[in-house]
Amino acid sequence: MSDSVGGAQDLIEVAVLDDDPDFLSYVEDFLKEEGLYSVRTYERPEALFAEAALQRPDIVLLDMKMGEARGDLVLEQLLQHYPGLCVIVVTGYPSLEDMRATFKLKVFDYLAKPFSLAQLRQVLANAVAQYGMGRALQDRLREKLGHRLRMLRAERDWSLKDLASISKLSVSQISSIERGANLPSIESLLAIARAFDKKPSEILQSIDF
């Protein structure tokens, strides 16, 4: 995702993998005109994986029928390397069996060709809303970190008061961090990490930010 400046929203990175160059141009032109997305297109999976390793996309539009390249294998590799990645499957040969198989792999949604631009716009809008994309980085960091701390506390069946007692922080301070209202100071993060018997880097790495 591109950097935000002055709290402005980031462009949402969309990667489109399809072996039809006309379809790629069609989708790329539409998404750029929307003004919300930064678009990268690929005709081969290898190119997508190479660039994703340098900059992970927010959303992947993945064609399931690409000649020699099997979309289901590409999907498995994507989700293995990037758990939680938003993948929207696109295919000109939809079937109920295909839909069941792909949704078992935790894809976000499924678009059957030919689809309207209104359908594409709505599916992307749904993904943006559900994944909280396009907001300033500090907002996303606050939310992800707060959610992770809530999960760690739930795993130990601790109340806010329990964590406050162990970390020597106030209940209100921890509550504001967990709600995503505030980022912890370095001292507070260290205290919380010690309470969970973890390094601060472990907690930060676990939120996939």
NORJOUR-V211633 format. One line per field, one symbol per residue. ss: DSSP state (2 for helix, 1 for strand, 0 for the rest). burial: + if it has 16 or more other ideal C-beta (glycine too) atoms within 10 Angstrom, else -. A space follows every 50 residues. Layout:
ss = ???
burial = ???
This chain:
ss = 00000000000111111000222222222222220011111100222222 22220000111110110011222222222220000111111000022222 22220000111100002222222222222220000022222222222222 22222000022222222000222222220000000222222222200002 222222000
burial = +--+-----++++++++++---++--++--+----++++++++-+--+-- -+---+++++++++++--+-+--++--++--+--+++++++------+-- -+----+++++--------+--++--++--+-++++---+++++++-+++ -++----+-+--++--+-+---++-+++-+---+---++-+++-++---- --++--+--
